[in-house]
Amino acid sequence: MKVYMETYGCASNKADSEIIAGILEKEGFEFVRDPRKADLIIINTCIVKTPTEHRMIHRIKELSALNKPMIVAGCMPKAERKLVEKLNPRASMIGPDSIREIAHVARETMKGKKVIALEDSRTPKLGLPRKRENEVIGIVPIAIGCMSECSYCITKLARGRLFSYPEDLIIAEIQNLLKEGCKEIWLTSQDCGAYGIDMNTSLPNLLEKVCEVQGKFVVRVGMMNPMFVRRWADRLAEIYENEKIFKFLHLPLQSGSDRVLKLMKRGYKVEDFLKIVKTFKKRIEEITLSTDIIVGFPGETEADFRKTLKVIQQIKPDVVNISKFGPRPYTEASKMEELPKDVVKERSRKLHELVEQIKIERNEKWVGRSCMCIVDEVGKKGTMVARNMSYKPIVLKASKRLLGKFVEVRIEDAGKNYLRGSLVKILSG
């Protein structure tokens, strides 16, 4: 029984695919890299943005043309079941909450049956078999769902209200991954900042316990909504000083205009965002700030957009994920009047131009310095990729034997999206 699987989207989706692959492999399935050689095709979908959904539609059509049993997993079947059925009426569907049932769904699908597994079973997806693509990085889901009511977001329909996983199960999962050789742990959910609100704990409480786990490893904390981070920003910034936490803060701004943020139902003001950034930068000078911006949200005026540019110039983020607004079905924003496409395109161009300048400026500050890194990825053409404690990607000319090693690297050059360096010495591994 040969399976071909494609995965799209966030770290949570990647973790789901690792579990799907782990369960199926344990049940005797074999994974192949060519869909034409497979007996079953699985596509784990993402629909967070309009262009992403278009890609999913295109890919489902392409894979369906192979006329093989198919399972559509992830957010698309949960939020847009009718669309999936239109694309492939015979495909089985499995939602993010139902992946424990993947072996049953796979077997029934291969018998020619259509199985729909889209239940909301709030059971922690921890302690399950895993088949990881990267032997160094371990992805740990800490929750599913979120507490926000953003007017543009369809993911809420797919993953529901916040359900935080118990701290002891998360710690046990990390310990198991460390035993398997992982050196880099990603804590992920739809909104890590909301962790624990539903069970009388918090992200700072969890991180304090994670930092107490024995072993040499580093943790990357996933995206956090400012609405929830603001209540414990000081404590969180203090915890980030720990040597086991990457100095990497993913804090979406979305707009520099309070009026637009209100239309988006983000639950915070620009001032709240700026206070959080200031709190982290005061304690951690070399914090890498990653943020998200939606350009051309319905009702955004030229003045609103200039406010966004002003905030970006002020905070100088290292990473900016720019999205041109695209209406997602079943959301409040999809009923709002859209801006002219040429206006959105021009604003996006201006923002990209500013961001590119800031990125190179921020990266050039690292040139000539030496820093401790973990080598966590095999690069292209005989290179490896390391991450320093600010989670900056550093390309090295080195062999695969360095994978998983903690090393000292000297930064020699800077690009917009990565640094280039040379190995000074191996520290541990």
Secondary structure, DSSP 8 states (H G I E B T S, - for coil): -EEEEEE-SSHHHHHHHHHHHHHHHHTT-EE-S-GGG-SEEEEEE--SSHHHHHHHHHHHHHHHTT---EEEEEHHHHH-HHHHHHH-TT-EEE-GGGGGGHHHHHHHHHTT---EE---------S-----S-SSEEEEE-EESBS---TT-SHHHHH-B-EE--HHHHHHHHHHHHHTT--EEEEE-S-GGGTTGGGT--HHHHHHHHHTS-SS-EEEE----HHHHGGGHHHHHHHHTSTTB-SEEE---B-S-HHHHHHHT-S--HHHHHHHHHHHHHH-TT-EEEEEEEET-TT--HHHHHHHHHHHHHH--SEEEEEE----TTSGGGGS----HHHHHHHHHHHHHHHHHHHHHHHHTTTT-EEEEEEEEE-SSSEEEEEETT--EEEEE--GGGTT-EEEEEEEEE-SS-EEEEEEEEEE-
